[in-house]
Amino acid sequence: MATKKSQTQAEDMFKSGIDSIAKNVDTFSSFAKDNLDAMMQSANIAAKGAEKITAEAVAASKQNMEQTIAAAKEFSNVRTIDQFVTIQTQLSKQAFEQCVEQATKLGDLFISVSKEASEPLDGRLNAFSEQFTKKAS
């Protein structure tokens, strides 16, 4: 009789252990799937951001080329050294201002894309922290 009771208890403990393992495997699988989804979402956001950054860089290059052509035309009409210096000074100032503006714009775009792309991963990190805190309690 005691043997039968011990066997029943052992079977119950075994079943409970198997059920616990199955539940943990399901939880882990779900967590891993959510992590993969977050990584894919982050990669998509980063790719779209790279497209924006590239488009901005191409537009800046096109604008610089057009300004270079315009400057060459302007220099072709120079008749005196004073005219040359005046035009060169104006163009240098414009070029510097545009460079700073473009660098600021691209920097802001990089920061924005980085923040957006990290949001899905931050969410998964928070979920992991919550899961770990819950298990530790």
N, C-alpha and C positions, 0 to 999 in steps of 0.2 A: 504494500500500500504506500509506504514512504517512497519507494522507488518510483512508483507511478506518479506520485505528486511531484517529486523532484524532476522527473522527465517532462511533465507538463509545464513546470516552471521554466525549465531550460528551453523548451520549445517556444514558450511565450516570450522569453527574453530574446531568443534568436529572431523570432518574427518581429519583435519590437526593434531590434537592431537593424534588421533588413529594411524595415519601413523607414527608419531614421536615415539610413544610408541612401535609400531611394529618394527621399525628400531632399536631402542635401545635394544629391546629384542633380535633381531637377532645379534646385535653387541656383547651383553653380552654372548649369547650362543656360538658364535664363539670364543670369548675370553676365556670362560671357557673350551671349548673343546681343544683349544691350550694349556691352562695351564695343563690340564690332560695329553695331549700328552707329554708335557715337563717333567712332573713328572714321567711318565712311562719310557721315554727315560733316565732320570737321574737314576731311579731305576735299569734299565738294565745295565747301565754303572757301577753303584756301585756293582751290583751282579758279573759282569765279573771281576771287580777289586778285589772283595773279593776272587774270584777263584784264581786269580794271587797271591794274598797275601798268601792264604792257601797253594798253590803249593810251593811257596818260603819257607814257614815255614816248610813244610813237607820235602823238599829237605835239609834244614839246619839240621833238626832233624836226618835225615838219615845219613848225613855227620858226625854229632857229634857222632852218634852211631858207625859208622865205625872207627872213630878216637879213640873212647874209647876202642874198641876191639884191635886195633893196639897198643894202649898204654899199655893195659894189657899184651899183648904178649911181648912188649918191657921190661916191668917191670919183667916179669917172667924170663928173662935172666940176670937180675942184679946180680952181684957177690959182689959188694962193695958199701959202703955208698956213695963214690964219684960218682960212676956211677948213683946211685939212684938220688942224688942231681942234677947232670948234666941233666939227662933225665927229671926229674920233672921240672926243670927250663925251659928247651926247650918247654916242653908240655904246661906249664903255659903261656909262652909268646905266643905260637901259639894259644892257646885257647882265650887269651885276644884279640889278633889281629883279629881273626875270629869273635869274639863276636862284636867287634866294627864295623867290615866290614858288618856283617849281620844286625846289628841295623841300620846302615846307609842305607843299601840297602832297608830294610823294611820301614824306615822312608821316603825315597824318593818315594817309591812305594805308601805309604799312601797319601803323598802330591799330587802325580800325579793323583791318582784315585779321590781324593777329588776335585781337579781342574776340571777334566774331567766331573765328575758327577754334578758339580754345573753350568757348562756352559749352559745347557738347561734352568735351573731355572733363571740364570742371564739374559738370553735373554727374558724371560717372564717378569721379573722385568723391564727391559728396555722398553719393549712394553707397559707395564702398565704406566710407567712414561711418555712415549710419548703420550699415549692416554689421560692421565690426563692433561698434559700440553696443548694438543690440545683443550680439552674441556674448560680449564680455559681461553684460549685466546679469 
